[in-house]
Amino acid sequence: MGVRIPMSVEQLGRSRFAISAAMEVVATLQERAASRRAPHVRRRWARARQRMDPDQLGLVCALVPVDHPYVPDFLTPKPSQRRLAIDDAAAAVAATPPEIVERQLDVAFRGRAVHADVAESFGGPEAFDRWRRPMPAPVERVLREGGLGALAARAAEALAGCFAAGLAPEWEDVLAVLEDDISYRAERMAGEGTIALLDDLGDGVSWCDGEVRLERPFDVVVDWADDGLVLVPSTAHRRAVQLCAERPLTPLLSYQPVVRVHAGDGVVPPRRPPPGGSRPPAPPGAGGALRPHGGRRGPARRRRPRNRRVTRGMRPGNLQFVDSRV
């Protein structure tokens, strides 16, 4: 079972990378209760709990669960350019049409409408309803008081508040890591062909018989990827590659970039070079908190960190690649 995204080589080559502040917020919230969450995620979550309005924090946490894989897609609007800043993302969330909000809430929560096409992908209404989760009290309260429009508006405010409280203090470091990641990914694709776009996005992603495939507990065909994919990395992402697919928008994949993080240093990216590949250069202006693998230690790092775990992932940018090697 899984997601199948049929496309030609040319369509795959139209894929682009992007950076989304909203995706970084959502990924951080998804990892907030992980037993082995990264130090930078712990710091972000601690700041958010200390500084955010409790009602805002409660609403955004209700919409972004830690024990369920589905997050309503309207919380992570598709970037239309290289970077989607938090103000633009929040404005897009607030402007989400009510019918889209309603359908995505129907997918997420038990007791709401069952859409036949969604239920079919799970093998029937009963299996689908078991997969859904109970309606959280904060979401139910906002819907009761103000309806779908109020929920979109308050969710937008909560996302922006979570970014300001938890991520803003380190956002420039995060941007440097993600921009560096896209340069690395571009080098791989230029040297190895379009197939490198999917090579190490994450477990469960593959190219087979003219399709991008993702392992999932349900069957879905996403047959509207005429312009390829939008690939959005997140430094908080530790789960399987995530898919946001809402017809007719270009499908979005979110994945874990190649970085290493340490408490007290922000995001530090000595990255693992690909097999047979060369190490990508450091991003301009990376500063002492960002040290490429094998490069000069910045003033922020005096000792080799104990945590040597290197995570896996990718890079963002508004790039297009057309290549015949798949």
N, C-alpha and C positions, 0 to 999 in steps of 0.2 A: 504494500500500500504506500501511497505517497502522492506528492504533487508533481505533475508533469507540465512543463512549459515548452510547447513546440515552437521552434524557430529555426530559421536558416542560419548559415554561417554569417551571411551579411547582416542579418538582424542582430545576432549576438555581438557582432563588431560595432554596432551602434550603442552599446551599453556605455554608461557614464558613471562616474563616481561623484559623490556629494558628501558634504558635512552637514549634519543636522543637530542643532542644539537640543531640539525636542527629543530626538532619538537618544541622545546622551542622558537626558533626564530620565526617560522611561527605562533605559537599561540600568541606570543606577538604582532606581526604585525596585526593579525586578530582583536585584541582587542584595537588597538591604538586609535580608534576614538569612542570607547564605552562611552556613557554618564556617566556610573558608573564604569569605569575601575578601577581596584585595584591600590593602591599606587605604588606597585613595577612595574606595567606595565607602569604607567605614568613616573616613573623615567627612565626606560629603553628606552622608546620612546623619552624622552627629550634628553638623552645622544646620542642616534642615530642621531637625527636631528642636534645636535650641532657638532658632530664629523665625520659623514660619508660624503663621496664624494656625492654631490647632484645627479649625474647621477646614481650612484649605488643605492642610496636610492630610486630614482624615479623608477628604474627598478624593484627592489624587491617589492615595494609597488604596482606596476602595476600587478605583478604576484600574490600577496596575497591581495585580495580585502577585504574591510570591509563591503560591502553591498551585498555579494554573498557567498553562502556556499562552492563553489568549488575552491580548490587550486590544481594546477597540482601536481600529486603525485611525480613527479621526484624531487621536492624540498625537500621531506622528505624520503630519501632512507631508506629501511628497515635495522634496526640494525642486524648484524650477531652475535653479542656478547652482553654482559651485558650493556656495554656503547658504544655509538657511539659518539666519540669526533668530534668537529666541523671541524678539518682538514680532518678527514676521510670522514665525511659527504660531505664536499665541493668537495673532490676528486671524490666521487661517483656521485654527481650531474653533475660535468663537464664531466664525462665519460658516461653519459646516451646516449644510442643509439639514433640516430636522428629519427628513426621511432617511438620510444616511446614518445619523445618530441612532434613530430608532432601530434600523435593521441591525446595526452592530451591537446594540444592547440586546436585541433578540437573540443574536448568536451567543452572547456572553452569559446570559442569566436565565435560570429556570423560572417557569411561571409566565414567561412571555411567549409571543407568537413563535410557532415553529414553521420555518420556511422549507418547503418540500425539497428544493435543490440542495440546501445545506444538510438537511436530515439524511438525504440519499447518500451523500458523501461519507456518512458515518455508518451506513448500513441500515438506517431506519430511524424513526422518531424516538424510540425507546433508548437506543444506544446514544443518540445525540443528546437526549435529555440527561442521561447519566453523565455525559461529558461536561455539560454546562455546570455553572456554580450558582449558589444561592445569591439572590439580590442583596448587596450590602446596604446597611441602613443609611449611610450618608448619601448614596446615589438615590435611593428610594425617597428620601426626604426632599432632595432638590427637585426631583421630578414631580413630587406632590405639590410643592410650593410654587414652582415656576415652569414646569414642563421641559420639553427637549431643548428649547432655545436657552433657557436658564442653565441647564446642565452644560451645554457647550461653552457658554460664557464663563461659568465658574470654573470649569475644567481648564480653560485657557488661563485664567488668573492664577490657578493653582500651579500649573506648569511653569509660568513665568516666576511665581514666587519661589518655587523649588529651585529653579536655576539661580535666581539672585542669592538665595540663602546658601545653597550647597555647592554650586559649580562655578559661579562667577569669580571667586578668589583664585582659581587655578585655570581659568578658561584659556588664557594665552598659551600656557604650557600644553594643554590638551590640543589646541589647534596646531601647534608646532609638530606634535607627534603625528597627528592625522595627515597633515600636509606632507610630512616626510614619508609617511606610509604610501601615499599615492604616487610619489616619485619612484619608490621602490617597485610598486606594482606596474607602473608604466614601463620601467626598464625591463621587467620580466616579460611583459607582453610584446614589447618591441623586439626582444631577442629570441623569444620562444614561441610566439604566435598567440592567437586568440585563445587557444586552449588554456594558456596560463591564467586567464581570467577566472577559471573555475578550479584550478589545480589544488589550491590549499585554502579555499574559502572556509572550509570546516568539514567535519565529518558528515556524511550523509548527503553530500552534494556531488553530482556527477553529470557527465554528458554522455548520452547514449541514444543512438538512432535518431539524431536530429532533435533531441529534447534535452533541456536542463531538467534534472530530476532531484527532488528532495525527499528524503525518507520522512514519512508522517504516518500517524495512526488512522488516516482517512485517505480517500481517493478524490483528487480534484485535478481537472485539466484547466490550466490558465492559457487560453488560446488567443490572447490579445496583446502579446508582447512584440508588436510590430517594430517598436523602437528599442528593442533589447531590454536591458534591466537597468535599474538605478541601484548602485551598490553603496551602502552607507556603513562605514565602520564606527565602532564605539569602544572607547577604552574601558567601559564598564561591562561590556558584553562577555559572558562566559558560557552561554548556552549554545545549543545547536543554532545554525544559521536560521534566522527568522525571516518570514515572508509576509509582506503586506501587499495584497492584491485586491484591488477594487476596480472593476470595469468602469470606464475604459482607461483608467490611469495606468501608466507604465508600472509593471510590478517592481517592488522594492525588496532587496535583500539586505539585511543587517547582519554584520558578522564581527568577529573579534580581530582587531589588528595585531600585527606582530610588535608587541611592546613588552616591557618588564616594568613593574611598578614597585615602589618601596615607600614605606611610611616615612613621612617627613620630607620627601623629595619631589612631590608631585608625580608626574609620569616620566619615567626614565626609560628610553627605548634602545638599549643594545639589542638589536634584532638578529635573529638567526638567518644567515644568508641561505638562499635556495641551493639545493644540490648542484654543484658545478657552477654556481653563480658567484658574482662578486658582491661585496658589501656596498650598499648604497651610501652616498655621501650624506653628511649631516645637513639638516635643513638650515638655510640662512637665518642667523639670529637666534639659534636654538638656545644659546646660553649655557650656564653651568649645570642647570637641572636636567639638561637633555644631552646624553652622551652616546654617540654611535658606538656600535660594537667595535672594539679594538682601537677606539679613538682616544683623544685627550680627555682626561678627567676634568670636569669642571670644578670650580671652587666649592660647589655644594656637596661634592662627594669626596670624602677624605679616606674612606675605607671601602674595601670590596664588600658589597652587601652579602648577608648570609643567605638570603633567599635567592637562589640561582634559577628559579623556575622561569622559563621563557614561554610566553603565551603565543598563540597563533593568530594570524589574521591578514588584513589587507590595507587598502588606501583609498582616499577620496580625491576628486577632481572632476572638472567638467571636460573629460577627455573622450574622444571617440577613436576606436581602433577597428580597422578593416583588415582582415588577414585571412588566409586560406587554410591555415593549419588547425584543424579540429580533429 
